């Protein structure tokens, strides 16, 4: 493994782990706040127990997210010094604000975890909301920095120099809103289905069914609403990418030739050497509509883009297909869930639906990871789109492969520890939160 591939692999690994930790940390506080609110309004003890159980999960993921996020910040400087040398002054503001949001989140979480029976009950609930809002703000700010890499603005690039820097314009670049919206909905979808799936499994096993049913309903509503909204944000993102990054859109759809109208490909095996796609189902004109809102519009293919600016087509295309395929499946599960709610049928009697949620536990995160592969791999060969190539930003320091192996071991260990802690929390539910209603 050469140092360039090792550096990219290390960043991919770090981001791949951190995105899961951070998404759970962004979303779980809102589940916790809803449960807490229901306890305050109904005085049903099971909601208090659920809030306490979820708050411990939030604490676990806050700690792991802080560790993985700190490692990422060091990696940016160590692995990509030339990138940070030029980009730091331009997009440093969202990172600085993210740090502020992180500290607010930490303070609020401390108040919440240790404020039981000590703080005013509504102020205590408010601190939980602050944890969620500040965590969500952190995620949006980081995505804004990433969006700048896809849509660089807020500076003039003259003779290799970055002049007339405007950090506000850089932060609120043309891609930040569509990316942030898509990412936030993805986080709620993935985390909601994962949490709902775990509680669905406990219901199927008839373990503290009343407790887990309450938890399932809260998580499932968040997940299903987000899954229904996600296609709308995906359409917004596709139209944005079609304008700003036509090479990425062409790679997503493996569109080697410019077409008018352009078909949407479902599946297919990409042959990058021959520049062909075999076995795909073509839906005429749909790509033109998704990209430009017109079924007869022309969509630029890779034949109109210099070959040295082509992203890896196969990886981008397969990742995009996985993301869309899983998103469609979760959309169907969501429609089924709301149909059953509309019919007012008891969820405990719909074992098939509960089993669907159990199957969906990992699917949201697989789609989430696939989406980030599309975002990052689809931008290649650029680290700053159209300005700086990734190979020109990597550190000249040798031995990066060893760093990659060490970081891999750290992240695997961290994942094992987190899995153990969460498993222990689930097993301790009947012991820590033994409520007469819990065994109904």
BELTARA-V977677 format. One line per field, one symbol per residue. ss: DSSP state (~ for helix, > for strand, _ for the rest). psi: psi as a letter, one per 30 degrees, with the letter a starting at -180 (. if undefined). burial: # if it has 24 or more other C-alpha atoms within 12 Angstrom, else .. A space follows every 10 residues. Layout:
ss = ???
psi = ???
burial = ???
This chain:
ss = __~~~~~~~~ ~~~~~~~~~~ ~~~~~~~~~~ ~~~~~~~~~~ ~~__~~~~~~ ~~~~~~~~~~ ~~~~~~~~~~ ~~~~~~~~~_ ~~~~~~~~~~ ~~~~~~~~~~ ~~~~~~~~~~ ~~~~______ ~~~~~~~~~~ ~~~~~~~~~~ ~~~~~~~~~~ _____>>>__ >>>___~~~~ ~____~~~~~ ~~~~~~~~~~ ~~~~~~~~~~ ~~~~____~~ ~~~~~~~~~~ ~~~~~~~~~~ ~~~~~~~~~~ ~~~~_~~~~~ ~~______>_ ___>>>__>> >____>>>__ >>>__~~~~~ ~~______>_ _~~~__~~~_ __~~~~~~~~ ~~~~~~~~~~ ~~~~~~~~~~ ~~____~~~_ ~~~~~~~~~_ __~~~~~~~~ ~~~~~~~___ _>>>___>>~ ~~~______~ ~~~~~~~~~~ ~~~~~~~~~~ ~~~~~~~_~~ ~~___~~~~_
psi = kleeeeeeee eeeeeeeeee eeeefeeefe eeeeeeeeee efgjfeeeee eeeeeeeeee feeeeeeeee eeeeeeeefh eeeeeefefe gfeeeeeeee eeeeeeeeee eeeggkgelk eeeeeeeeee eeeeeeeeee eeeeeeeeef iklglkjjhg kjlhkjfeee ehlffeeeee eeeeeeeeee eeeeeeeeee eeeefhjhee efeeeeeeee eeeeeeeefe eeeeeeeeee eeeeifeeee eeghjfkkkj lklkkjakkk jfefhlkkgk kkjkfeeeee eggkfglkkk lffgkkfggk ljeeeeeeee eeeeeeeeee eeeeeeeeee eefhkkeffi eeeeeeeeef efeeeeeeee eeeeeeeffk gkejkfekke ffflkfklgf eeeeeeeeee eeeeeeeeee eeeeeeffef eehjkeffg.
burial = ...#.##### ########## ########## #########. ....###### ########## ######.##. ###.##.### #.##.##### #####.###. ##.###.##. ###..#.... ...####### ########## ########## #####..... ....#.#.## ########## ########## ########## ####..#### ########## ########## #.######## ########## ########## ########.# ......#... ....###### ##.....### ##......## ########## ########## #.######.. ......##.. ..######## ########## ########## ########.# #.###....# ..##..##.. #..##..#.. .#..##..## ..#....#..
